[in-house]
Structure formats: C-alpha cells, structure tokens
C-alpha cells in the first residue's frame, strides 16, 4: 500500500509539526521579501534584525527539538541526511554576525550583498529540508506524536526569553 505518511496515518501531531516548520520557513521568506522592498537604510536594518531573530529561533528549533526527535526515533543517523542542517546553520550565523558589523547606510553595497548571500544559504537549507527532512517526518507518522507540542512549547519559551 505505499508509505504511511502523517496524513494517511491520521496523526495530526506529525502533520502539525511539519506545518509548523513550513510556517516558520514561510515567515522567514516573507522577511527576505520585506528586505527587498525596503527603501531606506533604517528599514533594511530593522528587517535584518527581524530576520536574525527568526533564523535564530528556527535554527534553535531544529537543533534542540526536531533533529533530536528524529535521531531518537531512528529517522536519521548522526552522520546521514536529513539531519545535516548544522553546516547551513553555521553559514547563516557567520553571515548574520557579518551584518551586525556593517551598517546599511555606510556599507550599503556590501550590506545588500551579504543579505543576498544569507538569503541564498537559507533558501538552500529550506530546499534541502523540503526534499529530505519533511518527507522523513511525514513517513515517520505517529513517531512524532508529541513533536508539534514540543515545537510550540519551545517557540513560546524562546520568545519569552527575548522579551
């Protein structure tokens, strides 16, 4: 009968976890669109601050919740896909650190180029997840019964720490 995925197994939790990840990805993509539409330096810096916050939350979510859950359920081995996002996370962090040292008005050309490079790294990471991580989560079905609850709790805790 084919693979049992989240939707066919009736597991709302797994599909909920997948939808939460997709929602976070969509929010980050929207922030990059906002950057592209920003007209002044202050707006660009504000959007980069929001991108930094969103990516920090997303990376922590994956590193602290999603990847450990997948490894615990045997969905991926330590050295194999789909839990290989750490390199992309590292690249994104380096670029965000670089952006913090630049200012949009003084270093306009380099600032825009660095944001564009960051967007490329993030899009590559999201694309890889759409091909590997998300399908593996969907195939795992009920193994991720508690994951969406953990994701929601984690997000709330992270946001509370930022206030």
N, C-alpha and C positions, 0 to 999 in steps of 0.2 A: 503494500500500500504506500510506499514512499515514506519520507521522513516525517516524523511527528514534530510539528513546529508549535510555537506558542499559541497561534490562533486555532489550530485544529485540535490541540490538546485541551483547550478551554481554560488555559492558565492566563488569567487576567494580570497576574503579577509579572510574569515574564514579558508579556506584551507591554505592560505598563512600564517596566524598566527600559525596554527598547524605545518606547515613545518618549520617555523622559530624556534619554540620551539624544534622540533625534531633535527634541525640543531645544535642548541646550546647544546643539550644533546650529540649529536654525537661528537662535538668538545671537550667536557669535557671528554668523554670516551676515545678519542684519546690521550688526555693529560695523562690520567692514564696509557695507553699503553706505551706512551713515558717514563713515570717514570719507568715502569717495565723493559724497555730496556736500561735505563741509566746505564752506567758502573762506573762513578766516582761521588764523592760527590758533586762537583760543578754542574754537570749536573742535579743531583737529586734535588738540591736546586733551580736551575733555573726552572725546570719543576714544582716544588711545588709552586713557585711564579706565574707561568702561571695558574696553577690550582686554586690558591687562587683568582686571578683576574677574571678568567672565572666563578667561582662559585659565587663570589660577584656580578658580573653582572647578572648572571642567577637568583639568589635569589631576587635581586632588581627588575628585570624584572617581576617576578611573583608577588612579594609583592606589587609593585607600579602600575603595569599595568594589568596583567592577572587576578589576584584574584578580584581586584575592579570591573573590567569589568564584570566578571562572577556574582559577587554579585549584581551589578546594574541591570543586565538582569534577575535576579531571577534564574540563573542556579544553584546556590548553596546558601544555607543559611549560616549564620555566623558560626554556630556550626556543620555543616554537611560537609561530603566529597562532592565534590572533592577539596575544598579549604582548606585543612588541612595540608599544607606543612610547616607551621611555625615551628613545632617541629623538623622536619628534618633539616630545615634551621639553627635552633639554635644549634643542634648537630654538624653540619658541621662547623659552626663558632667556636665553642669551640675547635674542633679538629685542625682547621687552626691556632687558637691562640696558641695552644699547640705546633704545628710545628714551629711557629715563635720563640718559646723559646728554641727549640732544634737546633742542627746543625748536618748535615748529617754525618760529619766525626767523631765528638766526640761521638755522641749518635746514631750511625748507626743502632743498633738493634731496639731501641725504635722509631727512626725516621721512619724506614721501617714499623714497626708495626702500627704506627699512620697513615701513609699514607694508609695502607691496611684497617684500620678501617674506615677512611674517605671514601675510595672507596666503602666500604660496605654500609655506610649510604647513599651515593649519588646514588648508584645503586638501593637501596630500594626505595628511593624517586622517581627516574625516573620510576621504575617499577609500583609504585602506580599511577603515573601520566598517564602512558600508559593504565592503567585499568580504571581510573576514570576521570581525568581532560580532557585528549584529547578526549575521546568519548563524554563527555558532551559538549565540544566545538564544535565537529562535529555535534552533534544533534541540537545544537542551530542555526545552519545555518546562516542566514543573521543577527542575533542579534550581530554578531561580525564583521560586515561590516567594521568598522574603526579600528579594533584591530591590524591588521598587520601593518598599517601605524603608529599607536601609538608605537608598538614594535620597528619598525625601527628608529623612532624619538628618543625614549628612549635610545636605544643602542648607537646611534650617540652622544647623549648628555652625556651619561656616559663615553664613550671612550674619548670624548673631555675633560672632567674633569680630566682624568688620564694623559693627556699629559702635 
